[in-house]
Amino acid sequence: MKKIIVTIASLLLICASAFAKGDSYIYDYWGQPEKSPDTYRVSSVLYADNLGLDVPLKNPQGLFAYEDKLYLLDSDNNRIVELKYNENKTLTLVRIITEFNAPEGIVNTFASPRDLYINKDGSWFIADTNNARVVKLDKDLNYIVSFTEPDDPNYEKGKTFLPEKVVADTKGRVYILAKNLNQGFLKYEYDGTFTGYFGASEVIVDWSLVIRKKLATRAQREQMESFVPTEYSNVYIDNEGFLFAVMRTFDENDVSRAKPIRRLNALGKDILIKNGEFDPIGDVIWANAGGAKGPARFSDITVLDNDVYIAMDETRGRLFGYNSQGQMLFAFGGKGSIDGYFRNPTAIEHFGYDIFVLDGLNASITVFTPTDFGAMIYKATEHYACGEYDEAAAVWEDVLKVNGNYDLAYVGLGKAYTQQKRYKEAMDYLRLKRSRRLYSKAFKYYRKAIIEKYVGLFGGIAAAIIIIVLITKRINKIRKELMYEE
């Protein structure tokens, strides 16, 4: 009966996939894209009138989810739109915020606000870009302090201070990304004191350019680019307080060294785990067509509660999902005007497993919800992370019934079977998908188990042989002694 139910469910999943857009894919071991059943489907595409707004959105730039509210930064309208996310996957207007409560002498309106972060204590941090500040407000929108241009000799004076992205940790420390700043994040204490730079990207040196500079004239050297760190484009702080940072400005020939997705620890060092066949860089191969050139250029990222992170590529309008080990779970989306595609994706956010993508040019929010296939992938991933290996294996088996080419299901089964001490089966699945590292691990345990299983038998046989030899020698000795007596 159970087999019949699973078969029917699999058929339903396949049918559901047939009615989806069918643009989801993953990469195989050889770096070739493989079609996959859709992990997400478009639930709705919302414009100003759908959100109850009288004035159309104008160049919206940011999204932030807090409790059951979604905040939309409608930048060129100088306002923040507060929306409630309902159980039926709809958004309803709560209020429009155009000003805050401030003492005399403090400008209490916004000028092209581009980002918002609300801390666990309810305090607000708003990147009020064209007012050259980040303002901190309490939960009742009362002004507390401003974070402004740093008074630091390493900061280039005369450059307009344009803060565009902001997050804060549980201690109230604030991390700001400013336009045209290539020294990482500006770090401030809770009271607005600037304390330095954080997570500056290492300089990538082009040695061919070094040689050319040595041979060039002074005028030519001045025209050549300098070796400077690349700029981050966005940031998200996860449940553990680590900063996920993405970038879109780097040399396409150095995409792996540039590390366009990073997870920064308290020292600003990248600790992102990369156990997949390919680094988390979005598309592994790319073609220059339709106005899109080069690798993925990430403009935003969000991290789900199950440690799956989803990065948004503004070049081709695609979303790439990875698990905590850096293995690709899915890729979908594209550039265009049909539902599920984007003209200029500017921000991504989530509630639970549901994803929201803001299109700045199209002035819309696209709501994605997981398909049954996507929910299965999440369920298997979470079971394994919680140590529920039997449950994880069962779900991965169901995934393979829907998509027999889903490499991560084979790897997931191999990992689950390893934890279940079913080493031979684990080795079979891991060998199929050429997961050398995990195969070696399973083989090591398998060899150890075999040795432990038979060591007693081998020891007993060895002991018996020794005893037999000793007894035989003793008998022979006695025989010889008897012969001499005769």
Protein Blocks (a to p, Z undefined) as FASTA:
>chain_A
ZZmmmmmmmmmmmmmmmmmnolaccddfkopacddddfbdcfbdcdfklnopabdcehia
bdcdehjbccdddfknopacdddddfkopacdfbdcfbdcddehiacbdehiabdcddfk
opacdddfknopacdddfkopafbdcdddddfklcghiacddfbdcddfkopacdddehi
agbpadddfkopafbdehiacddddfklmmmmmmpcfklmmmpccddddddfbdcddfko
pacdddfbdcfklmmmnopaccddfkopafbdcfbfbdcebjabdcdeehiacjdddfbd
cddfkopacdddfklopacdddfkopafbdcddedjbehiafbdcbdcdehjbccdddfk
lopaddddddfklmmmmmmmmmmmnopaklmmmmmmmmmmmmmmlmklmmmmmmmmmmno
paklmmmmmmmnopaklmmmmmmmmmmmmmmmmmmmmmmmmmmmmmmmmmmmmmmmmmmm
mmmmZZ
